[in-house]
C-alpha cells in the first residue's frame, strides 16, 4: 500500500534553509521534497516554529515554559531521577553536545523541552516533556527499490514524537502532563505534522488522544553459548569495522533502499543527520568482504552495516546492501560472531555507566568481561531476513513487541492531504486502487467508477488475513480513536 500527496491538497512547507555542504547535483522531485522537509525541521532553520513561545501561568505558582540553557544541570538531574541515569545523560547531551560526545542532534536541543517550574520554590523544575521532530517516509514495499528510485513512490511526513514524560511525585495528579501535551501538540501543528507517535503506557496516553499503532522492538536474541558455533566457524573474509563519516552515504542509501523494499515505513535521516549521528554516542559498524582469491582485488567491499542501540547494545539496524559477494547468511553470521567482542570492548563500560548514580556525563572504563547471564537481542521487529539466515539454535530467545501509540489530530485533514492506494499485487488479491474511510469502515474505491467495496471487518487488524500487506500501514494511519 502506498501513500501519495493529494492533487487537490498538496503538502505545503514554508521556505527553508539549506544544509551547509548540501550536494549541488540535480535532484529528483522526490529528493528535493524530502530535503526541503529535513531542512524545515532542522535546528539550523532559523525560521522553524518555536515550541511554547511564551510562558504559561498555570496558577498556584506554577509556570510552564520552554527550557533554557541554564536549566541543563537541574533538568538532567530531574530526568535521571524520574526516569533512569541515562535519561539524565541524554538530557545533558542535548543541551551541551560539545561537553559529551561532540555531536549536535539535527533537530533537537534544549528548545525541544518544556518544563513546569514552581516559582514558590526558587523555580524548581517539577515536570518536563520533550519532543523530537522526525521525517517518517511511507514508501511502497511492493516496488523493487534501487538507489535511484527508493524515494520515488513514497511520501515523507513530518512526525513529532513526545518523549521523557515525567512529573515530580509531589506534583502528580494535577494535570501537568496534559498542559505539556497541549503545547507539544500545538507545536506539531505548527510543524505541519499530521501524526504524533509516543512509546509508553497505553491507558495513560489514550487520555491525550493516542491509540495503539504499529509494534516496535520485537525481536530475537541469544547467549554466548548459542553464538559459539558461529564464532568457531567465523569466515575471515568478512570483517567488521567501526563506521566512519566516509560511510555515511553508503549507510543512508542502504537504509532507504532496504526499508522501502521490506517495511514501507521508516524514519528517514538525511546526510547531515547521519553525520551528526556518526559523531554521537551511537554505535555503527560496517561489514566488509575481502576476497582470498589470488585473481581478485584485495580492496574491501562494503556489504552492509549494523547499528547497536546506544545504551543496551541490542542491534536495532541490520542491513545487507545489494551485493553479489555475500548472502544474508554470510552477513548475519559475521555480525553475530562479532557481537560478544563489541559488548566486551564497548558495552561493558556503557552499562556500568547506566547503572551508576547520575552526577554528570563521564565515560567509565570497560571491564572487558561478560557476565554469566549475558544476553543480546536483535530488535528488528517481528520479521526480518536475518532471523532465518542462521540456525534457530543461535537465536533461541524471543522478545515480545512493544507498541507505538499514534495520535491523529484530524483524520479528515489527513485524508484530504494524502491518497492511500493499494499496490497491484493487493489489487489482484481482491483490493482496489484507492482506500477510503467511510462510516467508520475501511473500504476500497474503484478509481473511476466510485464503487465502494467494504473489506471484511471495520478495523485494520480484522483484515489481517485478507490484506496482510495493508495492515501495518492502516493501523498507523487509521487507529481506532477514543471518540469513534
C-alpha positions as a Markdown table, in Angstrom:
| # | Residue | x | y | z |
|---|---|---|---|---|
| 1 | Unk | 0.0 | 0.0 | 0.0 |
| 2 | Unk | 1.4 | 3.4 | -0.9 |
| 3 | Unk | 0.8 | 6.9 | 0.3 |
| 4 | Unk | 0.6 | 9.9 | -2.1 |
| 5 | Unk | 0.0 | 13.6 | -1.6 |
| 6 | Unk | -3.4 | 14.6 | -2.9 |
| 7 | Unk | -3.5 | 16.6 | -6.1 |
| 8 | Unk | -6.2 | 18.8 | -4.5 |
| 9 | Unk | -4.4 | 19.4 | -1.3 |
| 10 | Unk | -0.7 | 19.2 | -1.6 |
| 11 | Unk | 1.5 | 19.2 | 1.4 |
| 12 | Unk | 3.0 | 22.7 | 1.7 |
| 13 | Unk | 6.1 | 23.6 | 3.6 |
| 14 | Unk | 7.5 | 27.1 | 4.2 |
| 15 | Unk | 10.7 | 28.3 | 2.6 |
| 16 | Unk | 13.6 | 26.7 | 4.4 |
| 17 | Unk | 17.3 | 26.9 | 4.8 |
| 18 | Unk | 19.7 | 24.5 | 3.1 |
| 19 | Unk | 22.2 | 22.5 | 5.0 |
| 20 | Unk | 25.7 | 23.6 | 4.5 |
| 21 | Unk | 27.6 | 21.4 | 2.1 |
| 22 | Unk | 24.4 | 20.1 | 0.5 |
| 23 | Unk | 25.0 | 18.5 | -2.9 |
| 24 | Unk | 24.6 | 20.7 | -5.9 |
| 25 | Unk | 23.9 | 17.8 | -8.3 |
| 26 | Unk | 20.5 | 17.8 | -9.9 |
| 27 | Unk | 17.9 | 16.3 | -7.6 |
| 28 | Unk | 14.7 | 14.4 | -8.4 |
| 29 | Unk | 11.4 | 15.9 | -7.3 |
| 30 | Unk | 11.1 | 13.3 | -4.5 |
| 31 | Unk | 14.7 | 14.0 | -3.2 |
| 32 | Unk | 14.1 | 17.8 | -3.4 |
| 33 | Unk | 10.8 | 17.5 | -1.5 |
| 34 | Unk | 12.5 | 15.3 | 1.1 |
| 35 | Unk | 15.5 | 17.7 | 1.5 |
| 36 | Unk | 13.1 | 20.5 | 2.0 |
| 37 | Unk | 11.3 | 18.8 | 4.9 |
| 38 | Unk | 14.6 | 17.9 | 6.5 |
| 39 | Unk | 15.7 | 21.5 | 6.3 |
| 40 | Unk | 12.4 | 22.7 | 7.6 |
| 41 | Unk | 12.6 | 20.7 | 10.9 |
| 42 | Unk | 16.4 | 21.2 | 11.3 |
| 43 | Unk | 17.8 | 23.2 | 14.2 |
| 44 | Unk | 19.7 | 25.2 | 11.5 |
| 45 | Unk | 16.4 | 26.6 | 10.2 |
| 46 | Unk | 16.1 | 29.9 | 12.0 |
| 47 | Unk | 12.5 | 30.2 | 10.8 |
| 48 | Unk | 11.5 | 26.9 | 12.5 |
| 49 | Unk | 8.4 | 27.5 | 14.7 |
| 50 | Unk | 9.1 | 27.7 | 18.4 |
| 51 | Unk | 7.8 | 25.3 | 20.9 |
| 52 | Unk | 5.9 | 27.2 | 23.7 |
| 53 | Unk | 6.9 | 30.7 | 22.5 |
| 54 | Unk | 5.6 | 32.3 | 25.7 |
| 55 | Unk | 5.5 | 31.1 | 29.3 |
| 56 | Unk | 2.0 | 29.9 | 30.5 |
| 57 | Unk | 0.8 | 30.7 | 34.1 |
| 58 | Unk | -0.8 | 27.5 | 35.4 |
| 59 | Unk | -1.8 | 29.0 | 38.7 |
| 60 | Unk | -0.7 | 28.1 | 42.3 |
| 61 | Unk | 2.8 | 29.5 | 41.5 |
| 62 | Unk | 3.4 | 27.0 | 38.6 |
| 63 | Unk | 4.6 | 28.2 | 35.2 |
| 64 | Unk | 5.1 | 26.1 | 32.0 |
| 65 | Unk | 7.8 | 27.4 | 29.7 |
| 66 | Unk | 10.3 | 26.3 | 27.2 |
| 67 | Unk | 13.6 | 25.1 | 28.7 |
| 68 | Unk | 16.5 | 27.5 | 28.8 |
| 69 | Unk | 20.3 | 26.8 | 28.6 |
| 70 | Unk | 20.6 | 27.4 | 32.3 |
| 71 | Unk | 18.2 | 24.5 | 33.1 |
| 72 | Unk | 20.7 | 22.0 | 31.9 |
| 73 | Unk | 22.1 | 20.6 | 35.1 |
| 74 | Unk | 18.8 | 20.7 | 37.1 |
| 75 | Unk | 16.8 | 19.2 | 34.2 |
| 76 | Unk | 19.4 | 16.4 | 33.6 |
| 77 | Unk | 19.3 | 15.5 | 37.3 |
| 78 | Unk | 15.5 | 15.6 | 37.3 |
| 79 | Unk | 15.2 | 13.3 | 34.3 |
| 80 | Unk | 17.9 | 11.0 | 35.8 |
| 81 | Unk | 15.7 | 10.7 | 39.0 |
| 82 | Unk | 12.3 | 10.4 | 37.3 |
| 83 | Unk | 13.4 | 8.0 | 34.5 |
| 84 | Unk | 16.9 | 6.5 | 34.8 |
| 85 | Unk | 20.5 | 7.7 | 34.9 |
| 86 | Unk | 20.9 | 7.5 | 31.1 |
| 87 | Unk | 17.9 | 9.8 | 30.8 |
| 88 | Unk | 19.9 | 12.4 | 32.7 |
| 89 | Unk | 22.9 | 11.9 | 30.5 |
| 90 | Unk | 20.8 | 12.1 | 27.4 |
| 91 | Unk | 19.3 | 15.4 | 28.5 |
| 92 | Unk | 22.7 | 16.8 | 29.3 |
| 93 | Unk | 23.9 | 15.8 | 25.8 |
| 94 | Unk | 21.0 | 17.6 | 24.1 |
| 95 | Unk | 21.9 | 20.8 | 26.0 |
| 96 | Unk | 25.7 | 20.6 | 25.6 |
| 97 | Unk | 26.8 | 18.2 | 22.9 |
| 98 | Unk | 30.4 | 19.5 | 22.9 |
| 99 | Unk | 30.7 | 18.5 | 26.6 |
| 100 | Unk | 30.0 | 14.9 | 25.9 |
| 101 | Unk | 30.4 | 13.2 | 22.5 |
| 102 | Unk | 30.7 | 16.4 | 20.4 |
| 103 | Unk | 27.6 | 15.6 | 18.4 |
| 104 | Unk | 24.8 | 18.0 | 17.5 |
| 105 | Unk | 21.4 | 16.4 | 17.1 |
| 106 | Unk | 20.0 | 17.6 | 13.7 |
| 107 | Unk | 16.5 | 18.5 | 15.1 |
| 108 | Unk | 16.8 | 18.6 | 18.9 |
| 109 | Unk | 18.3 | 20.8 | 21.6 |
| 110 | Unk | 17.2 | 22.5 | 24.8 |
| 111 | Unk | 14.4 | 24.3 | 22.9 |
| 112 | Unk | 12.6 | 21.0 | 22.4 |
| 113 | Unk | 12.0 | 20.7 | 26.1 |
| 114 | Unk | 9.2 | 22.2 | 28.2 |
| 115 | Unk | 9.3 | 22.4 | 31.9 |
| 116 | Unk | 7.0 | 23.3 | 34.7 |
| 117 | Unk | 8.6 | 25.3 | 37.5 |
| 118 | Unk | 7.4 | 26.1 | 41.0 |
| 119 | Unk | 8.0 | 29.8 | 41.5 |
| 120 | Unk | 7.4 | 29.5 | 45.2 |
| 121 | Unk | 10.4 | 27.1 | 45.4 |
| 122 | Unk | 13.1 | 29.1 | 43.6 |
| 123 | Unk | 11.7 | 28.0 | 40.2 |
| 124 | Unk | 12.3 | 24.3 | 40.9 |
| 125 | Unk | 11.7 | 22.1 | 37.9 |
| 126 | Unk | 8.8 | 19.8 | 38.8 |
| 127 | Unk | 7.7 | 18.4 | 35.4 |
| 128 | Unk | 9.1 | 18.1 | 31.9 |
| 129 | Unk | 8.3 | 16.7 | 28.4 |
| 130 | Unk | 10.4 | 17.0 | 25.3 |
| 131 | Unk | 9.6 | 16.2 | 21.6 |
| 132 | Unk | 11.7 | 15.2 | 18.7 |
| 133 | Unk | 10.6 | 16.1 | 15.1 |
| 134 | Unk | 11.4 | 13.4 | 12.5 |
| 135 | Unk | 10.6 | 12.6 | 8.9 |
| 136 | Unk | 8.8 | 9.3 | 8.5 |
| 137 | Unk | 8.8 | 8.0 | 5.0 |
| 138 | Unk | 5.8 | 6.0 | 3.7 |
| 139 | Unk | 7.2 | 4.0 | 0.8 |
| 140 | Unk | 6.0 | 1.1 | -1.4 |
| 141 | Unk | 7.2 | -2.4 | -0.2 |
| 142 | Unk | 6.0 | -4.0 | -3.4 |
| 143 | Unk | 8.4 | -1.9 | -5.5 |
| 144 | Unk | 11.9 | -3.3 | -6.1 |
| 145 | Unk | 13.6 | -0.2 | -4.8 |
| 146 | Unk | 17.0 | 0.8 | -6.1 |
| 147 | Unk | 19.4 | 3.6 | -5.2 |
| 148 | Unk | 17.9 | 5.7 | -7.9 |
| 149 | Unk | 14.1 | 5.1 | -7.2 |
| 150 | Unk | 13.8 | 4.3 | -3.5 |
| 151 | Unk | 12.2 | 7.7 | -2.8 |
| 152 | Unk | 10.0 | 8.0 | -6.0 |
| 153 | Unk | 6.9 | 6.0 | -4.9 |
| 154 | Unk | 6.6 | 7.2 | -1.3 |
| 155 | Unk | 5.7 | 10.3 | 0.7 |
| 156 | Unk | 7.7 | 11.9 | 3.5 |
| 157 | Unk | 5.6 | 13.1 | 6.6 |
| 158 | Unk | 6.7 | 15.3 | 9.5 |
| 159 | Unk | 6.2 | 13.3 | 12.7 |
| 160 | Unk | 6.6 | 14.6 | 16.2 |
| 161 | Unk | 7.5 | 12.2 | 19.0 |
| 162 | Unk | 6.9 | 13.3 | 22.6 |
| 163 | Unk | 9.5 | 11.8 | 24.9 |
| 164 | Unk | 10.7 | 12.0 | 28.5 |
| 165 | Unk | 7.3 | 12.5 | 30.1 |
| 166 | Unk | 7.7 | 12.9 | 33.8 |
| 167 | Unk | 6.5 | 14.8 | 36.9 |
| 168 | Unk | 7.9 | 15.0 | 40.4 |
| 169 | Unk | 5.9 | 12.7 | 42.8 |
| 170 | Unk | 4.7 | 15.6 | 44.9 |
| 171 | Unk | 3.1 | 17.4 | 41.9 |
| 172 | Unk | 1.4 | 14.4 | 40.3 |
| 173 | Unk | -2.4 | 14.2 | 39.8 |
| 174 | Unk | -2.8 | 17.9 | 38.9 |
| 175 | Unk | -3.0 | 17.6 | 35.1 |
| 176 | Unk | 0.5 | 19.0 | 34.4 |
| 177 | Unk | 1.3 | 16.4 | 31.6 |
| 178 | Unk | -2.0 | 17.4 | 29.9 |
| 179 | Unk | -0.7 | 21.0 | 29.8 |
| 180 | Unk | 2.6 | 19.9 | 28.3 |
| 181 | Unk | 0.9 | 17.7 | 25.7 |
| 182 | Unk | -1.3 | 20.6 | 24.6 |
| 183 | Unk | 1.8 | 22.7 | 24.0 |
| 184 | Unk | 3.6 | 19.9 | 22.2 |
| 185 | Unk | 0.6 | 19.1 | 20.0 |
| 186 | Unk | 0.3 | 22.8 | 19.1 |
| 187 | Unk | 4.0 | 22.7 | 18.1 |
| 188 | Unk | 3.3 | 19.6 | 15.9 |
| 189 | Unk | 0.5 | 21.5 | 14.2 |
| 190 | Unk | 2.9 | 24.4 | 13.5 |
| 191 | Unk | 5.4 | 22.0 | 12.0 |
| 192 | Unk | 2.8 | 20.6 | 9.7 |
| 193 | Unk | 2.8 | 17.2 | 11.5 |
| 194 | Unk | -0.5 | 15.2 | 11.0 |
| 195 | Unk | 0.8 | 12.3 | 13.1 |
| 196 | Unk | 2.4 | 12.1 | 16.5 |
| 197 | Unk | 3.8 | 8.9 | 18.0 |
| 198 | Unk | 4.8 | 8.0 | 21.6 |
| 199 | Unk | 6.0 | 4.9 | 23.3 |
| 200 | Unk | 4.8 | 4.2 | 26.8 |
| 201 | Unk | 1.8 | 3.3 | 28.9 |
| 202 | Unk | -1.2 | 2.7 | 26.7 |
| 203 | Unk | -4.0 | 3.5 | 29.0 |
| 204 | Unk | -2.3 | 6.6 | 30.2 |
| 205 | Unk | -1.6 | 8.2 | 26.8 |
| 206 | Unk | -5.1 | 7.3 | 25.5 |
| 207 | Unk | -6.4 | 10.2 | 27.6 |
| 208 | Unk | -4.3 | 12.5 | 25.3 |
| 209 | Unk | -5.8 | 11.1 | 22.1 |
| 210 | Unk | -3.2 | 8.3 | 21.4 |
| 211 | Unk | -4.2 | 4.9 | 20.2 |
| 212 | Unk | -2.3 | 1.7 | 19.8 |
| 213 | Unk | -0.5 | 1.6 | 16.4 |
| 214 | Unk | 2.5 | -0.3 | 15.0 |
| 215 | Unk | 4.6 | -2.7 | 17.0 |
| 216 | Unk | 8.2 | -2.0 | 17.8 |
| 217 | Unk | 11.2 | -3.6 | 19.5 |
| 218 | Unk | 10.1 | -7.2 | 18.9 |
| 219 | Unk | 12.9 | -9.5 | 18.1 |
| 220 | Unk | 15.1 | -12.5 | 18.9 |
| 221 | Unk | 18.2 | -13.0 | 20.9 |
| 222 | Unk | 20.9 | -15.3 | 22.2 |
| 223 | Unk | 23.6 | -16.0 | 24.6 |
| 224 | Unk | 27.4 | -16.6 | 24.4 |
| 225 | Unk | 26.7 | -20.3 | 24.3 |
| 226 | Unk | 24.2 | -20.0 | 21.5 |
| 227 | Unk | 26.7 | -18.0 | 19.4 |
| 228 | Unk | 29.6 | -20.4 | 20.0 |
| 229 | Unk | 29.1 | -22.3 | 16.7 |
| 230 | Unk | 29.2 | -19.1 | 14.7 |
| 231 | Unk | 32.3 | -17.8 | 16.5 |
| 232 | Unk | 34.1 | -21.1 | 15.9 |
| 233 | Unk | 33.4 | -21.1 | 12.1 |
| 234 | Unk | 33.9 | -17.4 | 11.6 |
| 235 | Unk | 34.8 | -16.6 | 8.0 |
| 236 | Unk | 37.9 | -14.4 | 7.9 |
| 237 | Unk | 36.8 | -12.9 | 4.5 |
| 238 | Unk | 34.1 | -11.0 | 6.3 |
| 239 | Unk | 35.5 | -8.2 | 8.6 |
| 240 | Unk | 33.6 | -5.8 | 10.9 |
| 241 | Unk | 35.0 | -2.3 | 11.5 |
| 242 | Unk | 33.7 | 0.8 | 13.1 |
| 243 | Unk | 31.9 | 3.1 | 10.6 |
| 244 | Unk | 33.4 | 6.5 | 9.7 |
| 245 | Unk | 32.0 | 9.6 | 8.1 |
| 246 | Unk | 33.1 | 8.2 | 4.8 |
| 247 | Unk | 30.4 | 5.5 | 5.2 |
| 248 | Unk | 27.5 | 8.0 | 5.6 |
| 249 | Unk | 26.3 | 7.9 | 2.0 |
| 250 | Unk | 26.5 | 4.1 | 1.9 |
| 251 | Unk | 24.6 | 3.7 | 5.2 |
| 252 | Unk | 21.9 | 6.3 | 4.2 |
| 253 | Unk | 21.3 | 4.7 | 0.8 |
| 254 | Unk | 21.2 | 1.2 | 2.2 |
| 255 | Unk | 18.6 | 2.2 | 4.8 |
| 256 | Unk | 16.4 | 3.9 | 2.3 |
| 257 | Unk | 16.5 | 1.0 | -0.3 |
| 258 | Unk | 16.0 | -1.8 | 2.2 |
| 259 | Unk | 13.4 | 0.0 | 4.2 |
| 260 | Unk | 11.4 | 0.8 | 1.1 |
| 261 | Unk | 11.5 | -2.9 | 0.0 |
| 262 | Unk | 10.9 | -4.5 | 3.3 |
| 263 | Unk | 9.0 | -2.2 | 5.7 |
| 264 | Unk | 7.3 | 0.5 | 3.7 |
| 265 | Unk | 7.6 | 2.9 | 6.6 |
| 266 | Unk | 10.9 | 4.2 | 8.0 |
| 267 | Unk | 12.4 | 7.1 | 9.9 |
| 268 | Unk | 14.4 | 8.9 | 7.2 |
| 269 | Unk | 17.7 | 10.6 | 8.1 |
| 270 | Unk | 19.5 | 12.8 | 5.6 |
| 271 | Unk | 23.2 | 13.2 | 5.1 |
| 272 | Unk | 23.5 | 16.0 | 7.7 |
| 273 | Unk | 21.6 | 13.9 | 10.2 |
| 274 | Unk | 23.7 | 10.8 | 9.7 |
| 275 | Unk | 26.9 | 12.9 | 10.0 |
| 276 | Unk | 25.6 | 14.1 | 13.4 |
| 277 | Unk | 24.6 | 10.6 | 14.5 |
| 278 | Unk | 28.0 | 9.1 | 13.5 |
| 279 | Unk | 29.7 | 11.6 | 15.8 |
| 280 | Unk | 27.4 | 10.9 | 18.7 |
| 281 | Unk | 27.0 | 8.1 | 21.2 |
| 282 | Unk | 25.6 | 5.6 | 18.6 |
| 283 | Unk | 27.5 | 2.6 | 17.5 |
| 284 | Unk | 27.7 | 1.8 | 13.8 |
| 285 | Unk | 29.8 | -0.8 | 12.2 |
| 286 | Unk | 30.4 | -1.7 | 8.6 |
| 287 | Unk | 30.9 | -5.3 | 7.4 |
| 288 | Unk | 33.3 | -5.7 | 4.5 |
| 289 | Unk | 34.2 | -8.6 | 2.3 |
| 290 | Unk | 37.9 | -9.2 | 1.4 |
| 291 | Unk | 38.4 | -11.9 | -1.2 |
| 292 | Unk | 41.1 | -14.5 | -0.6 |
| 293 | Unk | 41.3 | -15.4 | -4.3 |
| 294 | Unk | 44.7 | -14.6 | -5.9 |
| 295 | Unk | 42.9 | -13.3 | -9.0 |
| 296 | Unk | 40.6 | -10.9 | -7.1 |
| 297 | Unk | 41.2 | -7.4 | -5.8 |
| 298 | Unk | 42.2 | -7.2 | -2.2 |
| 299 | Unk | 40.2 | -4.0 | -1.8 |
| 300 | Unk | 37.5 | -4.4 | 0.9 |
| 301 | Unk | 33.9 | -4.4 | -0.5 |
| 302 | Unk | 31.2 | -3.0 | 1.9 |
| 303 | Unk | 28.3 | -5.4 | 2.1 |
| 304 | Unk | 26.2 | -4.0 | 4.9 |
| 305 | Unk | 26.1 | -2.3 | 8.3 |
| 306 | Unk | 24.9 | -2.8 | 11.8 |
| 307 | Unk | 23.6 | -0.3 | 14.3 |
| 308 | Unk | 23.8 | -1.0 | 18.1 |
| 309 | Unk | 21.4 | 0.7 | 20.4 |
| 310 | Unk | 23.3 | 3.3 | 22.5 |
| 311 | Unk | 22.5 | 2.1 | 26.0 |
| 312 | Unk | 21.5 | -1.5 | 25.6 |
| 313 | Unk | 23.9 | -2.8 | 22.9 |
| 314 | Unk | 21.0 | -4.5 | 21.2 |
| 315 | Unk | 21.0 | -4.5 | 17.4 |
| 316 | Unk | 18.4 | -2.1 | 16.1 |
| 317 | Unk | 19.5 | -2.0 | 12.4 |
| 318 | Unk | 21.0 | -4.8 | 10.3 |
| 319 | Unk | 21.1 | -4.1 | 6.6 |
| 320 | Unk | 22.6 | -6.0 | 3.8 |
| 321 | Unk | 23.4 | -3.9 | 0.7 |
| 322 | Unk | 22.9 | -5.1 | -2.9 |
| 323 | Unk | 25.9 | -7.3 | -3.5 |
| 324 | Unk | 26.9 | -10.4 | -5.3 |
| 325 | Unk | 29.7 | -11.4 | -2.9 |
| 326 | Unk | 27.6 | -12.1 | 0.2 |
| 327 | Unk | 24.3 | -13.6 | 1.3 |
| 328 | Unk | 22.2 | -12.9 | 4.4 |
| 329 | Unk | 23.7 | -16.0 | 6.0 |
| 330 | Unk | 27.3 | -14.7 | 5.4 |
| 331 | Unk | 26.4 | -11.2 | 6.6 |
| 332 | Unk | 24.4 | -12.2 | 9.7 |
| 333 | Unk | 26.9 | -14.8 | 10.8 |
| 334 | Unk | 29.7 | -12.3 | 10.6 |
| 335 | Unk | 27.8 | -9.8 | 12.7 |
| 336 | Unk | 26.6 | -12.3 | 15.3 |
| 337 | Unk | 30.2 | -13.6 | 15.7 |
| 338 | Unk | 31.3 | -10.0 | 16.4 |
| 339 | Unk | 28.6 | -9.2 | 19.0 |
| 340 | Unk | 30.4 | -10.6 | 22.1 |
| 341 | Unk | 33.5 | -8.7 | 21.2 |
| 342 | Unk | 31.5 | -5.5 | 20.8 |
| 343 | Unk | 29.9 | -6.0 | 24.2 |
| 344 | Unk | 33.2 | -6.6 | 25.9 |
| 345 | Unk | 35.0 | -3.7 | 24.3 |
| 346 | Unk | 32.2 | -1.1 | 24.3 |
| 347 | Unk | 29.1 | -2.0 | 26.2 |
| 348 | Unk | 30.6 | -3.3 | 29.4 |
| 349 | Unk | 31.7 | 0.2 | 30.3 |
| 350 | Unk | 28.5 | 1.8 | 29.0 |
| 351 | Unk | 26.3 | -0.5 | 31.1 |
| 352 | Unk | 28.4 | 0.4 | 34.2 |
| 353 | Unk | 27.7 | 4.0 | 33.4 |
| 354 | Unk | 24.0 | 3.4 | 33.0 |
| 355 | Unk | 23.8 | 1.7 | 36.4 |
| 356 | Unk | 25.9 | 4.4 | 38.2 |
| 357 | Unk | 24.2 | 7.2 | 40.1 |
| 358 | Unk | 23.8 | 10.3 | 37.8 |
| 359 | Unk | 26.1 | 13.2 | 38.5 |
| 360 | Unk | 27.3 | 14.3 | 35.1 |
| 361 | Unk | 28.2 | 12.6 | 31.9 |
| 362 | Unk | 31.5 | 10.8 | 32.1 |
| 363 | Unk | 33.0 | 7.8 | 30.4 |
| 364 | Unk | 33.8 | 4.8 | 32.6 |
| 365 | Unk | 36.5 | 2.2 | 31.9 |
| 366 | Unk | 35.4 | -1.1 | 30.3 |
| 367 | Unk | 35.7 | -4.3 | 32.2 |
| 368 | Unk | 36.3 | -6.4 | 29.0 |
| 369 | Unk | 34.3 | -9.2 | 30.5 |
| 370 | Unk | 30.7 | -10.5 | 30.0 |
| 371 | Unk | 28.5 | -11.5 | 33.0 |
| 372 | Unk | 27.5 | -15.2 | 33.3 |
| 373 | Unk | 23.9 | -14.3 | 32.4 |
| 374 | Unk | 24.8 | -12.1 | 29.3 |
| 375 | Unk | 22.2 | -11.9 | 26.6 |
| 376 | Unk | 21.8 | -9.9 | 23.5 |
| 377 | Unk | 18.9 | -9.1 | 21.2 |
| 378 | Unk | 18.2 | -8.2 | 17.6 |
| 379 | Unk | 15.4 | -5.7 | 18.0 |
| 380 | Unk | 14.5 | -5.7 | 14.3 |
| 381 | Unk | 10.7 | -6.3 | 14.6 |
| 382 | Unk | 8.7 | -9.5 | 14.4 |
| 383 | Unk | 10.0 | -10.4 | 11.0 |
| 384 | Unk | 13.5 | -9.8 | 9.4 |
| 385 | Unk | 15.5 | -11.8 | 6.9 |
| 386 | Unk | 18.4 | -12.1 | 9.4 |
| 387 | Unk | 16.3 | -14.3 | 11.7 |
| 388 | Unk | 16.1 | -17.2 | 9.2 |
| 389 | Unk | 19.5 | -16.8 | 7.8 |
| 390 | Unk | 21.2 | -18.7 | 10.7 |
| 391 | Unk | 20.2 | -21.7 | 12.7 |
| 392 | Unk | 17.3 | -21.2 | 15.1 |
| 393 | Unk | 19.5 | -22.5 | 17.9 |
| 394 | Unk | 21.8 | -19.4 | 17.5 |
| 395 | Unk | 18.8 | -17.1 | 18.4 |
| 396 | Unk | 16.7 | -19.0 | 20.9 |
| 397 | Unk | 15.4 | -16.1 | 22.9 |
| 398 | Unk | 12.3 | -14.2 | 21.9 |
| 399 | Unk | 11.3 | -10.6 | 22.7 |
| 400 | Unk | 7.6 | -9.7 | 22.7 |
| 401 | Unk | 6.7 | -6.5 | 20.8 |
| 402 | Unk | 6.2 | -3.1 | 22.4 |
| 403 | Unk | 4.0 | -0.6 | 20.7 |
| 404 | Unk | 3.9 | 2.9 | 19.4 |
| 405 | Unk | 0.8 | 4.9 | 20.1 |
| 406 | Unk | -0.5 | 7.2 | 17.5 |
| 407 | Unk | -2.3 | 10.5 | 17.6 |
| 408 | Unk | -4.1 | 11.8 | 14.6 |
| 409 | Unk | -5.5 | 15.3 | 15.3 |
| 410 | Unk | -7.8 | 15.3 | 12.2 |
| 411 | Unk | -8.5 | 12.2 | 10.2 |
| 412 | Unk | -10.4 | 14.3 | 7.7 |
| 413 | Unk | -7.4 | 16.6 | 7.2 |
| 414 | Unk | -5.1 | 13.6 | 6.7 |
| 415 | Unk | -7.5 | 12.1 | 4.1 |
| 416 | Unk | -7.8 | 15.4 | 2.3 |
| 417 | Unk | -4.0 | 15.7 | 2.2 |
| 418 | Unk | -3.0 | 12.2 | 1.2 |
| 419 | Unk | -4.3 | 9.4 | -1.0 |
| 420 | Unk | -3.8 | 5.9 | 0.1 |
| 421 | Unk | -3.5 | 3.4 | -2.8 |
| 422 | Unk | -3.2 | -0.4 | -2.8 |
| 423 | Unk | -0.5 | -1.8 | -4.9 |
| 424 | Unk | -1.2 | -4.0 | -7.9 |
| 425 | Unk | -0.4 | -7.3 | -6.1 |
| 426 | Unk | -3.0 | -6.4 | -3.4 |
| 427 | Unk | -5.5 | -5.4 | -6.1 |
| 428 | Unk | -5.2 | -8.8 | -7.7 |
| 429 | Unk | -5.9 | -10.3 | -4.3 |
| 430 | Unk | -9.2 | -8.5 | -4.1 |
| 431 | Unk | -8.4 | -4.9 | -3.4 |
| 432 | Unk | -8.9 | -1.8 | -5.5 |
| 433 | Unk | -6.8 | 1.3 | -6.3 |
| 434 | Unk | -7.9 | 3.6 | -3.5 |
| 435 | Unk | -8.8 | 3.3 | 0.2 |
| 436 | Unk | -11.3 | 5.4 | 1.9 |
| 437 | Unk | -12.7 | 5.5 | 5.4 |
| 438 | Unk | -16.5 | 5.7 | 5.2 |
| 439 | Unk | -18.9 | 5.4 | 8.2 |
| 440 | Unk | -16.0 | 4.0 | 10.3 |
| 441 | Unk | -15.4 | 1.2 | 7.9 |
| 442 | Unk | -12.3 | 0.7 | 5.7 |
| 443 | Unk | -13.2 | 0.2 | 2.0 |
| 444 | Unk | -11.7 | 0.2 | -1.4 |
| 445 | Unk | -12.9 | 2.5 | -4.1 |
| 446 | Unk | -12.7 | 1.9 | -7.9 |
| 447 | Unk | -10.7 | 4.9 | -9.1 |
| 448 | Unk | -13.1 | 6.0 | -11.9 |
| 449 | Unk | -16.3 | 4.1 | -11.1 |
| 450 | Unk | -16.5 | 5.1 | -7.4 |
| 451 | Unk | -18.0 | 1.8 | -6.3 |
| 452 | Unk | -17.4 | 1.2 | -2.6 |
| 453 | Unk | -16.3 | -2.3 | -1.6 |
| 454 | Unk | -16.0 | -2.9 | 2.1 |
| 455 | Unk | -13.2 | -5.0 | 3.5 |
| 456 | Unk | -14.1 | -7.8 | 5.8 |
| 457 | Unk | -14.0 | -6.0 | 9.2 |
| 458 | Unk | -14.2 | -2.5 | 10.5 |
| 459 | Unk | -10.7 | -2.4 | 12.0 |
| 460 | Unk | -7.4 | -2.9 | 10.2 |
| 461 | Unk | -6.5 | -5.9 | 12.4 |
| 462 | Unk | -9.6 | -7.8 | 11.3 |
| 463 | Unk | -8.5 | -7.6 | 7.6 |
| 464 | Unk | -5.1 | -9.1 | 8.5 |
| 465 | Unk | -5.5 | -12.3 | 6.6 |
| 466 | Unk | -7.3 | -10.9 | 3.6 |
| 467 | Unk | -4.9 | -8.0 | 3.0 |
| 468 | Unk | -1.8 | -8.6 | 5.1 |
| 469 | Unk | 0.4 | -6.0 | 3.4 |
| 470 | Unk | -2.0 | -3.2 | 4.2 |
| 471 | Unk | -2.4 | -3.9 | 7.9 |
| 472 | Unk | 0.6 | -2.2 | 9.3 |
| 473 | Unk | 0.1 | 1.0 | 7.3 |
| 474 | Unk | -3.6 | 1.0 | 8.0 |
| 475 | Unk | -3.1 | 0.6 | 11.7 |
| 476 | Unk | -0.7 | 3.5 | 11.7 |
| 477 | Unk | -2.9 | 5.8 | 9.7 |
| 478 | Unk | -6.3 | 4.8 | 11.0 |
| 479 | Unk | -6.2 | 3.6 | 14.6 |
| 480 | Unk | -9.5 | 3.3 | 16.3 |
| 481 | Unk | -9.9 | 6.7 | 18.1 |
| 482 | Unk | -11.5 | 7.2 | 21.5 |
| 483 | Unk | -14.3 | 9.2 | 20.0 |
| 484 | Unk | -15.3 | 6.6 | 17.4 |
